[in-house]
Each structure stands twice: as structure tokens, then as C-alpha cells.
Amino acid sequence: MARPKAKPINTPREIDALQLPAGSTSLRQPVKSPAAGLYIYMRQRAKGATKMWVYRYWLADKRRDMGLGMYPGVSLAKARE
């Protein structure tokens, strides 16, 4: 069964409101940006959920993920640059 498409995030308020689905330990949410491939990953940790920016791109026919930093340390505007 295909996963439903997630609505891209547009504002920091939407990032703050992100919640992990019940029974899930991680979530990948696309972010609206001029360049495709920007995501925010949310993972459950012992001290609570963490959010991290990831830029996904292709190089030499291989998918690569580049971490850009933790949210809110790296803002939405900075991640879009």
C-alpha cells in the first residue's frame, strides 16, 4: 500500500506543530523550498523528539542525504538557503 503524500511545510509554526504518529518512531516531512529535496526528519529519542534538516540529492546515480543541522538551531530560512 502506497504511503499518502505529505503536504509540504511552509512556516516555522507548522514545524513546531509536527507530531509523531501514534506507534511511530520517526517521520520525514517535505519542506516547500525553491530547491526540491529539503526535508525535516523527526525522531523519537529518550529525552523527547528531535527535528533535523536533511537535503536529499542525487550524485552519480546514487541518492545522497546531507544533514544541515538540528531545528530550531538551524531556522527554516537558513535551511532553505
CORDAMO-V978938 format. One record per pair of residues at least 24 apart in sequence whose ideal C-beta (glycine too) atoms are under 7 Angstrom apart, sorted by sequence separation. I is the first residue (numbers start at 1). J is the second residue. D is the distance in whole Angstrom. If there is no record, write none. Layout:
I/J/D + I/J/D
//
This chain:
6/30/6 + 8/32/4 + 18/42/6 + 20/44/6 + 15/40/6 + 53/79/4 + 20/49/6 + 9/40/7 + 40/71/6 + 15/51/7 + 38/79/6 + 38/80/7 + 34/80/7 + 33/80/5 + 15/71/6 + 15/76/6 + 12/76/5
//
